[in-house]
C-alpha cells in the first residue's frame, strides 16, 4: 500500500506540517527524505528496512558513499542530498553561535562541537575563537592526525587567536575510539595551551573531548 492511499492524518508529511517533526519516528522522517519507496514497498517500509540494515539512523548518516549508494532505493543522488542536508545542519548550528549570545556555560557549545568532530575517522583538533564578551568570532580546524592522535602546536593556536583578534579560545578534539575520557596527555596539552595563550592575554576557557556520548569538558573537570 502506497503512502498516498493512507488517511491524510497518518501520512508523515502531513503529520510533520500539523504536529511538528518531533512527532515523527526515525523511519517516518527518513521516508520524507526518500520521497518514494520501491515497487510494492512504501517509503516508510523502505526507511524501516534501511534503518535495520545500518543499525539505526546514526549508522545510516555515517555510512560511506559506496555502502550507502549500493542499497536499493538509494544511490549517489540520495547520498549527495543527505550530505548536503547534514552540512546545512552543521552550518546552522555554527550560525547560531556566530555573534550570538554570550557563552556562559560549557553546555552551550557541546552540540556544535559534537556535530563537527564526533564522526571523523581520525583525530581532529579545532578552536572556537571568541571576543571579549565571549561571543563566537569563528571556528577553525587547526590540526588533523591519525586514528591514534594529532600533533598540536600551541604557537599555532596562539597565532590563529591573534589573527582573529580573539580575547578567549575554546579548543576541542575528538577521540575516534568513541571514548571521550581525557588522557593525561590531553590534560598536559591543556596546561601548555593555557600558558601559551596567557602570554598574549588570551584566555583558554575550555577544552572539550568529543566521543560517542556527551563531550567532556576539562574545565568542568577542574583542569582549567
C-alpha positions in Angstrom: 0.0 0.0 0.0 1.5 3.4 -1.0 1.6 6.3 1.4 -0.8 8.2 -0.9 -3.6 5.7 0.0 -3.1 6.3 3.7 -5.5 8.6 5.5 -4.1 12.2 5.3 -3.7 12.4 9.1 -1.4 9.4 9.1 0.9 10.5 6.2 4.4 11.5 7.5 4.5 14.8 5.6 1.1 15.9 6.7 1.8 14.9 10.3 5.0 16.9 10.3 3.3 20.0 8.9 0.5 19.8 11.5 2.3 18.4 14.6 6.0 19.2 14.0 9.0 17.0 13.1 9.3 15.8 16.7 6.1 13.8 16.4 7.6 11.5 13.7 9.6 8.3 14.2 13.0 7.9 12.6 11.5 5.9 9.8 8.9 8.5 9.1 11.4 11.3 9.0 13.6 9.2 6.7 10.6 8.4 4.4 10.1 12.2 3.9 13.7 12.4 2.8 13.4 9.4 0.5 10.1 10.7 -1.0 9.4 7.4 -2.7 9.7 3.7 -2.0 10.2 0.8 -4.3 7.7 -1.3 -6.3 5.4 -3.0 -3.7 7.1 -1.1 -0.8 6.2 2.3 0.6 8.8 4.9 1.5 8.2 4.2 5.2 8.7 0.4 4.7 11.9 1.2 2.8 13.1 3.5 5.6 12.5 0.8 8.2 14.5 -1.6 6.1 17.4 0.8 5.8 17.4 1.6 9.5 17.6 -2.1 10.3 20.4 -2.6 7.7 22.5 0.3 9.0 21.7 -0.4 12.7 19.8 2.9 13.2 19.8 6.5 12.0 23.3 7.3 13.0 24.7 4.3 11.1 22.9 5.4 8.0 24.0 9.0 8.3 27.6 8.0 8.9 27.7 5.4 6.0 30.4 5.9 3.3 29.2 6.6 -0.2 29.9 3.1 -1.5 27.9 1.3 1.1 25.1 3.9 1.1 24.7 4.1 -2.7 24.7 0.3 -3.0 21.4 -0.1 -1.2 18.3 -0.5 -3.3 16.3 2.7 -3.3 19.3 5.0 -2.6 22.2 5.8 -4.9 24.7 8.7 -5.4 22.0 11.3 -5.8 20.4 10.5 -2.4 23.9 10.3 -0.9 24.7 13.8 -2.2 21.3 15.1 -0.9 21.9 13.6 2.6 25.4 15.0 2.8 24.1 18.4 1.8 21.4 18.2 4.5 23.9 17.3 7.2 26.2 20.1 6.2 23.3 22.6 6.3 22.6 21.4 9.8 26.2 21.9 10.9 26.3 25.4 9.4 23.0 26.3 11.0 24.5 25.3 14.4 27.5 27.4 13.6 25.5 30.4 12.7 23.6 30.1 16.0 26.9 30.6 17.8 28.3 33.3 15.4 27.9 36.6 17.1 25.1 35.2 19.2 24.5 35.5 22.9 27.5 35.3 25.3 28.6 31.8 26.0 28.0 31.4 29.7 28.5 27.7 30.2 30.2 24.7 28.5 26.8 23.2 27.7 26.1 25.9 25.0 28.9 24.6 22.8 28.6 20.9 23.2 26.1 20.2 20.5 28.0 22.3 17.9 31.4 20.7 18.6 29.9 17.2 18.7 28.3 17.8 15.3 31.6 19.0 13.9 34.0 16.4 15.4 32.3 13.3 16.5 32.2 11.2 13.4 35.7 11.9 12.0 37.7 8.6 11.5 40.9 10.4 12.5 41.7 12.8 15.3 40.8 16.4 14.6 41.7 19.4 16.8 39.8 22.7 16.4 39.3 26.0 18.1 36.4 28.4 18.7 37.6 32.0 18.8 35.7 34.5 21.0 35.6 38.2 21.5 35.8 40.0 24.9 32.1 39.3 25.5 32.6 35.6 24.8 30.7 35.8 21.6 31.9 33.4 18.9 34.0 35.1 16.1 34.7 31.8 14.2 35.7 28.2 14.3 38.8 26.7 12.6 40.1 23.1 12.3 43.7 23.6 13.4 45.3 20.1 13.3 44.4 16.7 11.8 46.1 13.5 12.7 45.6 9.7 12.6 43.3 7.4 14.5 45.7 7.5 17.4 46.2 11.2 17.8 47.2 14.6 16.3 50.2 16.8 16.9 49.1 20.1 18.4 51.4 23.1 18.4 50.5 25.8 21.0 52.3 28.5 19.0 49.9 27.9 16.0 46.9 28.2 18.3 48.3 31.5 19.6 48.9 32.7 16.0 45.3 32.0 15.0 43.9 33.6 18.1 45.9 36.8 17.3 44.7 36.6 13.7 41.1 36.6 14.9 41.9 39.3 17.5 40.3 36.9 19.9 40.1 37.6 23.6 39.3 33.9 24.5 39.5 30.5 23.0 37.7 27.2 23.4 39.5 24.2 21.9 38.2 20.7 21.2 39.3 17.4 19.7 37.7 14.1 19.1 38.6 10.6 20.1 38.0 8.3 17.1 37.6 5.4 19.5 34.4 7.0 20.8 35.6 7.1 24.4 35.6 10.8 25.5 37.6 10.3 28.7 40.5 12.7 28.6 44.0 11.3 28.8 47.0 12.5 30.8 48.4 13.9 27.5 45.1 15.9 27.0 45.4 17.4 30.4 49.1 18.3 29.9 48.3 19.9 26.5 45.5 21.9 28.1 48.0 23.4 30.6 50.5 24.2 27.8 47.8 25.9 25.8 46.6 28.0 28.7 50.2 29.1 29.5 51.0 30.0 25.8 47.7 31.9 25.3 48.1 33.6 28.6 51.4 35.2 27.3 49.3 37.2 24.8 46.4 37.9 27.2 44.0 35.4 25.6 42.0 33.2 28.0 41.6 29.5 27.4 38.0 28.9 28.5 37.7 25.2 28.0 39.0 22.1 26.2 36.4 19.6 25.1 37.0 15.9 24.3 34.4 14.6 21.9 33.3 10.9 21.7 30.2 9.0 21.1 28.3 10.4 24.2 28.4 13.7 25.9 31.6 15.7 25.2 33.7 16.0 28.3 34.7 19.5 29.5 38.1 19.7 31.0 37.1 23.0 32.7 34.3 21.1 34.5 36.8 18.5 35.5 38.9 21.2 37.2 41.8 21.1 34.8 41.3 24.8 33.9 
